[in-house]
């Protein structure tokens, strides 16, 4: 397998996109792991699939539906019991557009 090695700058870019704060050891660990994943993906691209017909699934698809029945559900108070921030009967989360960086 030819090794495609990611740079630390590429790992930092991916971490930034995923909004992850990584330490130096974590960056090196993820650089190794992501590089290995890319090497495997490159190896898979070399597999001859000419004789294999295109398919979206190897198993037959079957919908398993249940009858629509009214069932007990959580009360708003129970649903919000472990929420870090609540306003009225809603979860409060930071708006993504307001984040810096």
C-alpha positions in Angstrom: 0.0 0.0 0.0 1.5 3.4 -0.9 1.3 5.6 2.1 -0.4 9.0 1.6 0.8 10.9 4.5 -1.3 13.8 5.7 0.5 16.9 7.0 -0.2 18.4 10.4 -1.6 21.4 8.7 -4.2 19.2 6.9 -5.1 17.5 10.2 -5.5 21.0 11.9 -7.7 22.1 9.0 -10.0 19.0 9.4 -10.1 19.5 13.2 -11.0 23.2 12.6 -13.8 22.2 10.3 -15.1 19.7 12.9 -14.7 22.3 15.6 -12.3 20.0 17.5 -9.5 21.4 19.8 -6.6 18.9 19.5 -3.4 18.7 21.4 -0.1 18.0 19.7 -0.2 14.3 20.6 -3.8 14.0 19.3 -2.8 15.7 16.0 0.0 13.2 15.5 -2.3 10.3 16.4 -5.0 11.4 14.0 -2.5 12.2 11.3 -1.4 8.5 11.5 -4.9 7.2 11.6 -6.3 9.3 8.8 -3.2 8.6 6.7 -3.9 4.9 7.1 -7.6 5.3 6.2 -6.6 7.2 3.0 -4.1 4.5 2.1 -6.8 1.8 2.4 -9.2 3.9 0.3 -6.4 4.2 -2.3 -5.9 0.4 -2.2 -9.6 -0.2 -2.7 -9.6 2.0 -5.8 -7.1 -0.4 -7.4 -9.5 -3.4 -7.1 -10.8 -4.6 -10.5 -14.6 -4.4 -10.3 -15.2 -4.5 -14.0 -17.1 -7.8 -13.8 -19.2 -6.7 -10.9 -22.5 -5.0 -11.8 -23.3 -1.7 -10.0 -25.5 -2.1 -7.0 -26.8 0.0 -4.1 -27.3 -2.9 -1.7 -26.2 -6.5 -1.4 -29.4 -7.5 0.5 -32.9 -7.2 -0.7 -34.6 -4.2 0.8 -37.8 -4.6 2.7 -39.7 -2.0 4.6 -40.9 -3.1 8.0 -43.6 -0.8 9.1 -45.7 -0.9 12.3 -49.2 0.3 12.7 -49.5 3.9 13.7 -50.7 3.8 17.3 -50.9 6.4 20.0 -48.4 5.6 22.7 -47.3 7.3 25.9 -44.4 9.8 25.4 -42.2 11.9 27.6 -43.7 15.0 29.2 -41.9 18.2 28.3 -40.5 18.4 31.8 -39.1 14.9 31.5 -37.7 15.5 28.0 -35.9 18.7 29.2 -34.8 17.3 32.6 -31.1 16.8 31.6 -30.8 19.8 29.2 -28.0 22.2 30.1 -30.1 25.2 29.1 -33.9 25.5 28.7 -36.2 28.4 27.8 -40.0 27.8 28.1 -40.4 24.2 26.8 -37.4 24.4 24.4 -33.8 23.3 24.4 -31.4 26.3 24.2 -28.3 25.8 22.0 -25.8 28.3 20.7 -26.5 29.5 17.2 -23.9 28.3 14.8 -23.8 31.6 12.9 -22.8 33.4 16.1 -19.6 31.3 16.7 -16.2 32.8 16.0 -13.4 31.0 14.3 
